């Protein structure tokens, strides 16, 4: 592990390769799992603000869940997460005509309808950030549904931290990311990576 400021980064984030392969996985990370995506407290208001912009794109089942319990709930571990439909789909998932899952919030962002990209935990995946009082831990989450992304990342030789440059900067800032790159380069020179 390395530490930059109050953030501890696992070596796996630096060593492992990853590149989403949406054609292969069809966006299954937004569907599978035992809970919704982790949400930060300040993101709840943003999710509620974007809701009218994407409401018509959501499934009838998702709209019912949102009307009954809201955009988020507290899961069995006590974490705030996006609401889900039938213990499966995130309420913000939509499908294209080929059956590929996508995020309605991200689609609205890309179309210029909102300045909120999507929850940072979604943007950062397969990184998960843990908060431990005085520091944050940045870890690589391995999930078998992302096997195609691991293979494509190996083929393209793209480390997780480079694949996730944009969301890492969004979360921790440009200066933090620049320092991460410097540390990685130094570790490569020393043969650690």
Secondary structure, 3 states (H helix, E strand, C coil): CEEECCEEECHHHHHCECCCCHHHHCCHHHCCCCCCCECCHHHHHHHHHHHHHHHHHCCHHHHHHHHHHCCEEECCCCCEEECEECCCEECCEEECCCCCEEEHHHHHHHCCCCCCCCCHHHHHCCEEEEEECCEEEEEECCCHHHHHHHHHHHHHCCEHHHHCHHHHHHHHCHHHHHHHHHHHHHHHHCCCC
